[in-house]
């Protein structure tokens, strides 16, 4: 029996969308609201993690409970929205998507109702079998459960999936469904942290797709 062709799941923020500068700027608005420090992009990439409340608590030096995180998350997204029109896709995003031979989908931890029209604005909707974002009112959580739901809606077996993303949480989510991950150094996470994870790492999205093809072939 011929195995099903592999399916590629793309991350959005920090992967296909080059929004690191905007995310750092919006994060600094959050920290400033509590008299906290300003982080540089490099500092953000070293320290950022999910749940985001833990990252905030570490930088601010104080506990961030659910209520406080909900307030800070609103501050972040208000600042993020004001700069979104300045963001461009990663330089080789379109070439990378075109290089994948199988089906593709998009899963983001950004709000679904804002993600879908934004992806359409960039002219990418037709590339994806499905586009899913966060359907909760507050973000900041881990990606494993949303990925499981995303694949269930697609009817795709997790073992046939490769996920390309820019965070350790992306890799953890892929492992949780029995899939594989390729990590991209151009996003929110320090490259040294990605390489230390043991997952395949690429400096460009086209290289990430090439690695995804290799790991999917190896697993078949």
N, C-alpha and C positions, 0 to 999 in steps of 0.2 A: 504494500500500500504506500503510495507516495505521500510523504509528510506535507502538512499544510505549509504554504509559504510563510516566512516570518513576517511579523507585523511590527512596524516602527511607531513608537509613541514619542512625540516631541514635547519637551517642556517649552514654555513661552518666555516668561520674564528671565532675562539673563542668558537666554539660549538663542532662540530665533529673534527675539527682540533685544536690541542692545540698549538697555535702560539702566545700567549700573550707576551712571552719574546721577540720574534722576532719583533712583532709589536711595542712594547715599544722602542726597540733598533732603529728601523727604524724611529720612530717618533722623537727620540732624534737626529738623524742625520739631520732631517728637522729643528729642533729648533736650532741646532748648526750652521746651514748654515746662520742663521740670528743673531747669537750671543745670542740666547735665553738660557733659563735655561734647565737643565736636569731634566726630571721627572722620578720618581720611578714607578714601576708597580702599587703600591697602589695609588699613586697620579693620574696616568693615569686612573685607574678604577673609581676614584671618579669624575674626570673632563671630561672624554671623552663623546662626544655626536655627533649626526648628526644634521645639516650639519657639516662636519669635519672642514670646514673653520671657523666656530664659535669657535670651540675648540682651533684651532691654534691661533686665534685672542686673545682669553682670556689668553692663556699661554704666548704669545709673547708680549701682551700689546700693540698691534697695529692692525689696520684694515688689513684684508686679502681679497682683491678683487678677482674677477674671474681669472684674468690674473696671479696674484701672486699665487693663490691657484693651478692653473694649473702647474706652475713651481715647487711648493713645492710637489705636488702630484707625479710628475716625480721623484723627489729626494727620496721620500718615497718608491716608488715601486722599484727603482734601488737598494736601500738598502735592501728591503724586499726580493727581488729575490735572492740576494747573500747568504741568510741564510735559504732559504726555505727547502733545503734538510736535515736540522737539525731537522725539526719539525716532530712530531709524532701525530697520532690520540689521542683523549682523551682516557683515560685508558679503559673505558667501552663502547666506541663508537660502536664496532661491536655487542656486546651483546645487547645494547639498540636498534639498528636497527632490530636485530633478534626478539626482544620482541614485535614489533608492528604488529598487526594482519592484518592491511589493507594496502592500497597502500601508497607509500612514494615518495617524490621528494626532490630535493635540489635546493635552491635558495640562491645565494651569491651576494654580492656587489663587489666582486673581478672580474677582467676582464675575460670574457667568454672564450676567446681563450687560456687563461692560466689555468683556472679552470678545463675545461673538461679533458685535459690530466693528470692533477695532480690527480683528482679524480680517473681516470683510473689507475694511478700508484699505488694508495693505494688499488686497487682491489675492489672498491666500486660501479662501474658503474652499475652492474647488480641489485643492490638494488633499483634503482630509476627509476620511470616511466619517469622522465625528469630531466635534469640538466641544470640550467640556471645561467649565470653570467652576469656581466655588459657588455653591448655592446657599451657603450660610450668610449671616449678616456680619459676622466677625471672622477674620482670617487668622493666619498664624500657626495653624496646626500642621501635622505631618501628612504626607502624600499617599501613604500605603492604602488606606481605605478608599479614598477617591479613585485611585488607580484600579482597585478591585472592581468598583462599581462601573468605571469607564469601560473596562474590558467585558464585563457582564453585559452591558448594553450593546457592545459591538458583537458579542458572541465569539470572542477571541480567547483562546486558551493562553493563560499567562506564560506557559512554558515555551510558547512560540514568539514571545515578545522581546524586543530590545527597546530600551528607553534611552534617549539622549537628553541629558540635562546637565546643569551646572552645579549641583549640590550633592552632598553626601546623602541627604534625604531622598533625592531622586534614586540613587543607587539602592538605598534601603527599601524603597517602595518596590522597585523591580524585583529584588530578591524575595520580598514578601509574597509576590504572586508567582514565584518560580521562574521569573524571567532573568534577563541580563541587562546590564547598563554600560553605557559609554559616557564618560564624563568630559565636559568641555571647559577649558580653562578661561574662556573669555567672559565669564559671568560673575556671580556673586561670591565665589569661593576661591581662596588662595590656592594656586596650582600645587603647591607642596602638600597641602592637605588632601587634595584630590589624588595625587600620586601615592600618598601614604595609605590610601584606602585599599589598594590592591586591584581596583577596577581599571579597565583600559581607559586611557586619558588621551585627549586630542586637543591640539591648539587651534584648530579650525573646524568648522562644521563639516566641510567636505572630507576632512580626515576622519572625523567622528563617524560619518556614514560608511567610509571604507572599513573602519574598525568594526562597526555594527554588522557589516556584511560578513566579515571574518568570524566574529563570535557566533553569529547565527548559523553559519555553515558548519562550524566546529561542533555545534550542539545538535546537529541533525543526523 
